[in-house]
Amino acid sequence: MYAYLMKIENEFYTEDQQMIQSEVDRFDSAIKRGTLDEKAGDNRYSKINITQS
């Protein structure tokens, strides 16, 4: 068994992390909107308003 240590430039790392974070943000937005895995004609959820006090 062999293992290799691989270094990448910080610029590439940051770019990769931004792409991952954008996907996470899109997923979080879908959860907050109540549209996660929603299909056309689903009508699963009614309008939900979330407010912070």
C-alpha distances in whole Angstrom, upper triangle without the diagonal:
4,7,10,14,16,20,23,26,28,31,28,27,30,31,28,29,33,32,30,33,36,34,35,38,39,38,40,43,43,43,45,48,47,46,42,41,45,46,50,52,50,53,51,52,55,55,54,55,53,54,53,56
4,7,10,13,17,19,23,25,27,25,24,28,28,26,27,31,30,29,32,34,33,33,37,38,37,39,42,42,42,45,47,46,45,42,41,45,46,49,52,50,53,51,52,55,55,53,54,52,53,52,55
4,7,10,13,16,20,22,24,22,20,24,25,23,24,27,27,26,28,31,30,30,34,35,34,36,39,39,39,42,44,44,43,39,39,43,44,47,50,49,51,49,49,52,52,51,51,49,50,49,52
4,6,10,13,16,19,21,19,18,22,23,20,22,25,25,24,27,29,29,29,32,34,33,35,38,39,39,41,43,43,42,39,39,42,44,47,50,48,51,49,49,52,52,50,50,48,49,48,51
4,7,10,13,15,18,16,15,19,20,18,20,23,23,22,25,28,27,28,31,32,32,33,36,37,37,40,42,42,41,38,38,42,44,47,50,48,50,48,48,51,50,49,49,46,47,46,49
4,7,10,13,15,13,12,16,17,15,17,20,20,20,23,25,25,26,28,30,30,32,34,35,36,38,40,41,39,36,37,40,42,44,48,46,48,47,47,49,49,47,47,45,46,45,48
4,7,9,12,10,10,13,15,14,15,18,19,19,21,24,24,25,27,29,30,31,33,35,35,37,39,40,39,36,37,40,42,45,48,46,48,47,46,49,48,46,46,43,44,43,46
4,6,8,7,7,10,11,11,13,15,16,17,19,21,22,23,25,26,27,29,31,32,33,35,37,38,37,34,35,38,40,42,45,44,46,45,44,47,46,44,44,41,42,41,44
4,5,5,6,9,10,11,13,15,16,17,19,20,22,23,24,26,28,29,31,32,34,35,37,38,37,35,36,39,40,43,46,45,46,45,45,47,45,44,43,41,42,41,43
4,5,5,6,9,10,10,12,14,15,16,18,20,21,22,24,26,26,28,30,31,32,34,36,35,33,34,37,39,41,45,43,44,43,43,44,43,41,40,38,38,37,40
4,5,5,6,9,10,11,13,14,15,17,19,20,21,23,25,26,27,29,30,31,33,35,34,32,33,36,37,40,43,42,43,42,41,43,42,40,39,37,38,37,40
4,5,5,6,9,10,11,12,14,16,17,19,20,22,23,24,26,28,29,30,32,33,32,30,31,34,35,37,41,40,41,40,40,42,41,39,39,37,38,37,40
4,5,5,6,9,10,11,12,14,16,17,18,20,21,22,24,26,27,28,30,32,31,28,30,32,34,37,40,39,40,39,38,40,39,37,37,35,36,35,38
4,5,5,6,9,10,10,12,14,15,16,18,20,21,22,24,26,26,28,30,29,27,29,31,33,36,39,38,39,38,37,39,37,35,34,32,33,32,35
4,5,5,6,9,10,11,13,14,15,17,19,20,21,23,25,26,27,29,28,26,27,29,31,33,37,36,37,36,36,37,36,35,34,32,33,33,36
4,5,5,6,9,10,11,13,14,16,17,19,20,22,23,25,26,28,26,24,25,28,29,32,35,34,35,34,34,36,35,34,33,32,33,32,36
4,5,5,6,9,10,10,12,14,15,16,18,20,21,22,24,26,25,23,24,27,29,31,35,33,34,33,32,34,33,31,31,29,30,29,32
4,5,5,6,9,10,10,12,14,15,16,18,20,21,22,24,23,22,23,25,28,30,33,32,33,32,31,33,31,30,29,27,28,28,31
4,5,5,7,9,10,11,13,14,16,17,19,20,21,23,21,20,21,23,25,27,30,29,31,30,29,31,30,29,29,28,29,29,32
4,6,5,6,9,10,11,12,14,16,17,19,20,21,20,18,19,22,24,27,30,28,29,28,28,30,29,28,28,26,28,27,31
4,5,5,6,9,10,10,12,14,15,16,18,20,19,17,19,22,24,27,29,28,29,27,26,28,27,25,25,23,24,24,27
4,5,5,6,9,10,10,12,14,15,16,18,17,16,18,20,22,24,27,26,27,26,25,27,25,24,24,22,24,24,28
4,5,5,6,9,10,11,13,14,15,17,15,13,14,17,19,22,25,23,24,23,23,25,24,23,23,22,24,25,28
4,5,5,6,9,10,11,12,14,15,15,12,14,17,20,23,25,23,24,23,22,24,23,21,22,20,22,22,26
4,5,5,6,9,10,10,12,14,14,12,15,17,20,22,25,23,23,22,21,22,21,19,19,18,19,20,23
4,6,5,6,9,10,11,12,11,10,12,14,16,18,21,20,20,20,19,21,19,18,19,18,20,21,25
4,5,5,6,9,10,11,10,7,10,12,15,18,20,18,19,18,17,19,19,17,18,17,20,21,24
4,5,5,6,9,10,10,9,12,14,17,20,22,20,20,18,17,18,17,15,16,14,16,17,21
4,5,5,6,8,9,9,12,13,16,18,20,18,18,17,15,16,15,14,14,13,15,17,20
4,5,5,6,5,5,8,9,12,15,16,15,15,14,12,14,14,13,14,14,17,19,22
4,5,5,6,5,9,10,14,16,18,15,15,13,12,14,13,11,13,12,15,17,20
4,5,8,9,12,13,16,18,19,17,16,14,12,13,11,9,9,9,12,13,17
4,5,8,11,10,14,15,16,14,13,12,10,10,9,8,9,10,13,16,19
4,6,9,8,12,14,14,11,10,9,7,9,9,8,10,11,15,17,21
4,6,5,9,10,12,10,10,9,8,11,11,11,14,15,18,21,24
4,5,9,12,14,11,12,10,11,14,14,14,16,16,20,22,25
4,6,10,12,10,12,10,12,15,16,17,19,20,23,26,29
4,7,9,6,8,8,10,13,14,15,18,19,23,26,29
4,6,5,9,9,12,15,16,18,21,23,26,29,32
4,6,8,10,13,15,16,19,22,24,27,30,34
4,6,9,11,13,15,18,21,24,27,30,34
4,5,8,11,14,16,19,21,25,28,31
4,6,8,10,13,16,19,23,26,29
4,7,10,12,15,17,21,24,27
4,7,8,12,14,18,21,23
4,6,10,13,16,20,22
4,7,10,13,17,19
4,7,10,13,16
4,6,10,13
4,7,10
4,7
4
